[in-house]
């Protein structure tokens, strides 16, 4: 008896599972193709009426009266739509099922989005001194620091603009950075632009703040020189969706005084910078540098943080099997909704064009 009970439970479980899976496929089938099937059903009735079904007849038992067909259901005649009214009603049922299916797919997509890629809040900001003062010809460093990190981050792109008339970049250092892989270290003094991009493997960096790199400027002309983070800067959360969590882009004004640094002091600063700061990258630091040291070209803003990051540094590990499966379901739902949106947008534009021609 106990074994029979267990067998019944197993059968019941598989039966329920098959019903759920079948219902899921039917919902997505009608969401994607239901509207077209409903339209095709009407068109088919005019040419092949005995090849179309009557939903009302299907719900009746043999010998019962079908009001839409105005006939008694007989086994030998089947359940085809015998009148146009019957065909229209069946198509209307299909449309209603399709509308309900689209709603269910939309709700499912939103739930899955919340699971596989929960939104990360924008809390991170670049921290730089509010103001500073330097002599003409002096070399000084500006640290690229991040603060307000509440979600682990694993990819950073710091794009910086500066007053090219009063400042020039001498070099960019990655020494002491929390990042371990660097893709771009570029600057162009003619354009007043600098970039440092890189990241680190999963689980990313999760400290309250951290040093990403240091830009070394040399002052050229007396006056007030601005340095600011561009809106193409990125700080991507390790949330599986690469959410940019920057909440603000900082700006700093440097006062360059007319007093000039003596030539021997300038040479000493430059020598110390090259030999002690940039030239002695600590070999114990496990950093992967993938940029060309002398490259002056400014590349695109996001390409370097895509597939190259994962392929070369394994910045972000693969998701679990369950998360992969949920990602596939979410992508399939999005695919269906995008197709429907394009179709309805197309028909809406065609109807608008027809109405405009009629008004003219």
C-alpha positions as CSV (number, residue, x, y, z in Angstrom):
1,X,0.0,0.0,0.0
2,X,2.8,2.4,0.9
3,X,4.6,1.8,-2.5
4,X,1.3,2.3,-4.3
5,X,0.8,5.6,-2.5
6,X,4.3,6.8,-3.4
7,X,3.7,5.8,-7.0
8,X,0.5,7.7,-7.1
9,X,2.2,10.8,-5.7
10,X,5.0,10.5,-8.3
11,X,2.4,10.2,-11.1
12,X,0.5,13.2,-9.7
13,X,3.7,15.2,-9.5
14,X,4.7,14.4,-13.1
15,X,1.1,15.1,-14.3
16,X,1.1,18.5,-12.6
17,X,4.6,19.3,-14.0
18,X,3.5,18.4,-17.5
19,X,0.4,20.6,-17.1
20,X,2.5,23.6,-15.9
21,X,5.0,23.2,-18.7
22,X,2.3,22.7,-21.3
23,X,0.5,25.8,-20.0
24,X,3.7,27.8,-20.1
25,X,4.3,26.9,-23.8
26,X,0.7,27.6,-24.7
27,X,0.8,31.1,-23.1
28,X,4.0,32.0,-24.9
29,X,2.7,30.5,-28.2
30,X,-0.5,32.5,-28.0
31,X,1.4,35.7,-27.0
32,X,3.6,35.4,-30.0
33,X,1.2,34.0,-32.7
34,X,-2.3,34.2,-31.3
35,X,-3.3,37.4,-33.0
36,X,-2.1,36.1,-36.4
37,X,-3.9,32.8,-35.9
38,X,-7.1,34.6,-35.1
39,X,-6.8,36.7,-38.3
40,X,-5.9,33.6,-40.3
41,X,-8.9,31.7,-38.9
42,X,-11.3,34.2,-40.4
43,X,-9.6,34.3,-43.7
44,X,-9.4,30.5,-43.9
45,X,-13.2,30.2,-43.2
46,X,-14.1,32.0,-46.4
47,X,-12.0,29.6,-48.5
48,X,-12.1,26.3,-46.5
49,X,-14.9,26.6,-43.9
50,X,-14.7,22.9,-43.0
51,X,-11.1,23.3,-42.0
52,X,-11.9,25.9,-39.3
53,X,-13.1,25.0,-35.8
54,X,-15.9,26.3,-33.8
55,X,-14.9,27.0,-30.2
56,X,-18.6,26.7,-29.1
57,X,-19.0,23.3,-30.7
58,X,-15.8,22.1,-29.1
59,X,-17.3,22.9,-25.7
60,X,-20.5,21.0,-26.4
61,X,-21.2,17.3,-26.1
62,X,-22.6,15.3,-28.9
63,X,-26.3,16.0,-29.3
64,X,-26.2,19.4,-27.6
65,X,-27.3,22.5,-29.4
66,X,-24.7,25.1,-30.6
67,X,-26.2,28.6,-30.7
68,X,-23.5,30.2,-32.8
69,X,-23.8,27.5,-35.5
70,X,-27.6,27.1,-35.0
71,X,-27.2,23.3,-35.2
72,X,-27.0,20.3,-33.0
73,X,-23.5,18.9,-32.6
74,X,-23.2,15.6,-34.5
75,X,-20.2,13.4,-34.5
76,X,-20.0,12.8,-38.2
77,X,-20.1,16.6,-39.0
78,X,-17.2,17.4,-36.6
79,X,-16.7,20.8,-34.9
80,X,-16.0,23.1,-37.8
81,X,-17.5,26.6,-37.9
82,X,-20.7,26.4,-39.9
83,X,-21.5,30.1,-39.9
84,X,-19.5,33.4,-40.2
85,X,-20.7,34.3,-36.7
86,X,-19.2,31.1,-35.3
87,X,-15.8,31.9,-37.0
88,X,-15.8,35.4,-35.7
89,X,-16.6,34.3,-32.2
90,X,-13.8,31.7,-32.3
91,X,-11.3,34.4,-33.5
92,X,-12.5,36.7,-30.7
93,X,-11.8,34.0,-28.1
94,X,-8.3,33.6,-29.6
95,X,-7.7,37.3,-29.4
96,X,-8.8,37.4,-25.8
97,X,-6.5,34.5,-24.9
98,X,-3.7,36.2,-26.8
99,X,-4.2,39.5,-24.9
100,X,-4.2,37.6,-21.6
101,X,-1.1,35.6,-22.7
102,X,0.8,38.9,-23.5
103,X,-0.1,40.2,-20.1
104,X,1.2,37.1,-18.4
105,X,4.5,37.2,-20.5
106,X,5.0,40.8,-19.5
107,X,4.5,40.1,-15.8
108,X,6.8,37.1,-16.1
109,X,9.5,39.2,-17.8
110,X,9.4,41.9,-15.1
111,X,9.6,39.2,-12.3
112,X,12.6,37.6,-14.0
113,X,14.3,40.9,-14.6
114,X,14.0,41.6,-10.9
115,X,15.6,38.2,-10.1
116,X,18.4,38.0,-12.7
117,X,19.3,41.7,-12.8
118,X,18.0,43.6,-9.8
119,X,18.5,47.3,-10.3
120,X,21.6,48.8,-8.5
121,X,21.3,52.2,-7.0
122,X,23.5,55.0,-8.3
123,X,25.6,55.8,-5.2
124,X,29.2,56.1,-6.5
125,X,31.0,59.4,-7.0
126,X,34.5,60.4,-8.0
127,X,36.2,62.1,-5.1
128,X,38.8,64.8,-5.9
129,X,40.0,67.8,-3.8
130,X,37.6,70.8,-4.0
131,X,40.4,73.2,-4.8
132,X,44.2,73.3,-5.0
133,X,47.0,75.7,-5.9
134,X,50.2,75.1,-7.8
135,X,53.0,77.1,-9.4
136,X,53.6,77.5,-13.1
137,X,55.6,74.5,-14.4
138,X,54.9,72.3,-11.4
139,X,54.0,68.6,-11.7
140,X,51.3,67.4,-9.4
141,X,49.1,64.3,-9.1
142,X,45.3,64.0,-9.0
143,X,44.1,60.8,-7.5
144,X,41.0,59.1,-9.1
145,X,39.2,58.0,-6.1
146,X,35.7,56.3,-5.8
147,X,33.4,56.8,-2.8
148,X,29.9,55.6,-1.9
149,X,30.4,52.1,-3.1
150,X,27.4,50.1,-1.8
151,X,27.3,47.5,-4.5
152,X,30.4,45.5,-5.6
153,X,31.9,47.0,-8.8
154,X,34.1,45.3,-11.3
155,X,34.7,47.7,-14.3
156,X,35.6,51.3,-14.3
157,X,36.2,53.9,-17.1
158,X,37.4,57.3,-15.9
159,X,37.1,59.9,-18.7
160,X,38.5,63.2,-17.8
161,X,38.5,66.6,-19.5
162,X,40.9,69.4,-18.6
163,X,41.9,72.9,-19.6
164,X,44.4,72.2,-22.4
165,X,45.6,75.8,-22.4
166,X,46.8,75.7,-18.7
167,X,47.5,72.0,-18.1
168,X,49.0,69.0,-19.8
169,X,49.1,65.3,-18.7
170,X,52.6,63.9,-18.0
171,X,51.4,60.4,-17.4
172,X,48.8,58.2,-15.7
173,X,49.7,55.8,-12.9
174,X,47.9,52.6,-11.8
175,X,50.1,52.1,-8.8
176,X,48.2,51.4,-5.6
177,X,44.9,50.8,-7.5
178,X,42.3,48.3,-6.3
179,X,41.9,47.2,-10.0
180,X,44.0,44.3,-11.4
181,X,43.3,44.5,-15.1
182,X,43.8,47.7,-17.2
183,X,42.6,48.1,-20.8
184,X,43.2,51.7,-21.6
185,X,45.6,54.4,-20.4
186,X,45.3,57.2,-22.8
187,X,45.6,61.0,-22.9
188,X,45.6,63.7,-25.6
189,X,47.0,67.1,-24.5
190,X,45.8,68.7,-27.8
191,X,42.2,67.7,-27.1
192,X,42.4,68.0,-23.3
193,X,41.3,64.5,-22.7
194,X,42.4,61.5,-20.6
195,X,41.1,58.0,-19.9
196,X,41.9,55.1,-17.6
197,X,39.8,52.0,-17.9
198,X,40.0,48.6,-16.2
199,X,38.5,46.4,-13.6
200,X,38.9,43.3,-11.5
201,X,37.5,39.7,-11.4
202,X,34.3,38.6,-9.6
203,X,33.2,39.3,-6.9
204,X,34.6,42.8,-7.6
205,X,35.6,45.6,-5.3
206,X,33.3,46.3,-2.3
207,X,35.1,48.7,-0.1
208,X,33.5,52.0,0.9
209,X,36.1,53.9,-1.2
210,X,39.2,53.1,-3.2
211,X,41.9,54.4,-5.4
212,X,41.6,53.6,-9.1
213,X,44.6,55.5,-10.5
214,X,46.5,58.8,-10.5
215,X,46.8,61.4,-13.2
216,X,49.9,63.6,-13.2
217,X,49.5,67.1,-14.6
218,X,52.0,69.8,-15.4
219,X,50.8,73.4,-15.2
220,X,51.6,75.6,-18.2
221,X,49.9,79.0,-17.9
222,X,48.8,81.0,-14.9
223,X,45.1,81.2,-14.2
224,X,42.2,79.1,-13.1
225,X,42.3,75.6,-14.7
226,X,39.3,73.2,-14.6
227,X,39.5,69.4,-14.5
228,X,36.3,67.5,-14.7
229,X,34.9,63.9,-15.2
230,X,33.0,63.5,-18.4
231,X,29.6,61.8,-18.6
232,X,31.1,59.0,-20.6
233,X,32.7,57.8,-17.4
234,X,31.5,54.4,-16.2
235,X,31.5,52.5,-12.9
236,X,29.8,49.2,-13.6
237,X,28.2,47.2,-10.8
238,X,29.0,43.4,-10.5
239,X,25.3,42.7,-10.7
240,X,25.2,40.6,-13.8
241,X,23.7,43.6,-15.8
242,X,26.6,46.0,-15.7
243,X,24.6,48.8,-14.2
244,X,26.4,52.2,-14.2
245,X,26.2,53.3,-10.6
246,X,27.7,56.8,-10.9
247,X,25.5,59.4,-9.3
248,X,27.5,62.5,-10.1
249,X,30.5,63.8,-12.1
250,X,33.0,65.8,-10.1
251,X,34.7,69.0,-11.1
252,X,37.8,70.7,-9.6
253,X,39.4,74.1,-10.2
254,X,43.2,74.4,-9.9
255,X,44.8,77.9,-9.4
256,X,48.0,78.2,-11.3
257,X,50.1,81.1,-9.9
258,X,52.3,83.2,-12.1
259,X,55.4,82.3,-10.0
260,X,57.3,79.7,-12.0
261,X,59.0,76.6,-10.6
262,X,62.8,76.8,-11.2
263,X,64.0,74.7,-14.2
264,X,66.2,72.5,-12.0
265,X,63.2,71.8,-9.8
266,X,61.0,70.9,-12.8
267,X,63.7,68.5,-14.0
268,X,64.0,66.9,-10.6
269,X,60.2,66.5,-10.3
270,X,60.0,64.9,-13.8
271,X,62.9,62.5,-12.9
272,X,61.3,61.5,-9.6
273,X,58.0,61.0,-11.3
274,X,59.3,58.8,-14.0
275,X,61.7,56.8,-11.9
276,X,60.0,56.5,-8.5
277,X,56.4,56.7,-9.3
278,X,55.7,55.4,-12.8
279,X,58.9,53.5,-13.6
280,X,58.8,51.2,-10.5
281,X,55.4,49.5,-10.8
282,X,55.5,47.1,-7.9
283,X,56.1,43.6,-9.5
284,X,54.3,42.0,-6.6
285,X,51.0,43.7,-7.7
286,X,49.2,41.3,-9.9
287,X,48.1,43.8,-12.5
288,X,47.5,43.0,-16.1
289,X,48.3,46.0,-18.4
290,X,46.8,45.6,-21.8
291,X,47.4,49.1,-23.1
292,X,50.2,50.6,-25.2
293,X,52.3,52.9,-23.1
294,X,52.9,55.4,-25.9
295,X,49.5,55.2,-27.5
296,X,48.0,58.7,-28.0
297,X,44.9,57.6,-29.7
298,X,41.5,58.1,-28.0
299,X,39.3,55.0,-28.5
300,X,35.6,54.5,-28.2
301,X,34.0,54.8,-24.8
302,X,32.4,51.4,-24.1
303,X,33.8,48.7,-26.4
304,X,36.8,48.0,-24.2
305,X,34.6,47.1,-21.2
306,X,32.7,44.4,-23.1
307,X,33.8,41.0,-24.3
308,X,37.5,41.8,-24.1
309,X,37.3,42.2,-20.4
310,X,35.7,38.8,-19.9
311,X,38.0,37.0,-22.4
312,X,41.3,38.4,-21.1
313,X,40.8,38.8,-17.5
314,X,37.7,36.8,-16.6
315,X,36.4,39.9,-15.0
316,X,33.0,38.4,-14.3
317,X,32.5,34.7,-13.7
318,X,29.7,32.7,-15.4
319,X,26.4,32.6,-13.7
320,X,25.1,29.5,-12.0
321,X,23.0,27.0,-14.1
322,X,19.8,28.3,-12.5
323,X,20.6,31.9,-13.3
324,X,21.6,31.0,-16.8
325,X,18.2,29.3,-17.2
326,X,16.4,32.3,-15.8
327,X,18.4,34.6,-18.1
328,X,17.2,32.5,-21.1
329,X,13.6,32.7,-20.0
330,X,13.9,36.5,-19.5
331,X,15.5,36.9,-22.9
332,X,12.8,34.9,-24.6
333,X,10.1,37.0,-22.9
334,X,11.9,40.2,-24.0
335,X,12.2,38.8,-27.5
336,X,8.4,38.1,-27.7
337,X,7.5,41.6,-26.3
338,X,10.0,43.3,-28.7
339,X,8.5,41.6,-31.7
340,X,5.0,42.5,-30.7
341,X,6.0,46.1,-30.0
342,X,7.6,46.4,-33.5
343,X,4.5,44.8,-35.2
344,X,2.0,47.1,-33.4
345,X,4.3,50.2,-34.1
346,X,4.3,49.3,-37.8
347,X,0.5,48.9,-38.0
348,X,0.0,52.1,-36.0
349,X,2.2,54.0,-38.4
350,X,0.4,52.6,-41.4
351,X,-3.0,53.5,-40.0
352,X,-1.7,57.0,-39.2
353,X,-0.5,57.4,-42.8
354,X,-3.8,56.2,-44.2
355,X,-5.8,58.6,-41.9
356,X,-3.5,61.5,-42.9
357,X,-4.1,60.8,-46.6
358,X,-7.9,60.7,-46.0
359,X,-7.7,64.0,-44.2
360,X,-5.8,65.5,-47.1
